[in-house]
Amino acid sequence: MLEVLLSSERKAEEKIKILGEEYAIRMSEPEEKEVARMCNLSQGLVEKGMAEGLEKGLEQGLEKGLEQGAFQAMLSSVKNLMANVGMSAAQAMDVLEIPAAERDRYFLALQ
């Protein structure tokens, strides 16, 4: 019976019908309205959770994309300095002021 009441996949009308037919529970109109309200509340919570998850996912994806784009642009600059000016990778990173903590990532990408 609780599975029927708490199911997020069934509509209020279906719940009321099942409770009446399978469990012989007859509801007054106010009780039916309360079941419908409860169903709408649970659906609203599901939708809110999905919206929040989507928003966080989009934010994280955008942040990751911007980070990757900045890395690729800087890597391209390192490569251009190496190819056009004859600098070593370390010299190009010095000129571009790439922090020492990030340089291993660039060296790996250049290989």
MOQUIRA-V636763 format. One line per field, one symbol per residue. phi: phi as a letter, one per 40 degrees, with the letter a starting at -180 (. if undefined). psi: psi as a letter, one per 20 degrees, with the letter a starting at -180 (. if undefined). burial: + if it has 16 or more other ideal C-beta (glycine too) atoms within 10 Angstrom, else -. A space follows every 10 residues. Layout:
BEGIN
phi->???
psi->???
burial->???
END
This chain:
BEGIN
phi->.cdcccccbb cdcccccccc ccbfbcbcdc cccccccccc cccccccccc cccccccccc cccccccccc cccccccccc ccccbgccdc ccccccfcdd cbcdcccccc c
psi->ghhghipiiq rggggggghg ghjkopqrgh hhhggggggh ghhhgghggg ggggghgggg gggggggggg ghghgggggg hgghikqrgg ghhggilpqh hihhggghhi .
burial->---+-----+ -+--++-++- ---------- -+--+---+- ---------- ---------- ---------- ---++--+-- ++----+-+- -++----+-- -----+---- -
END
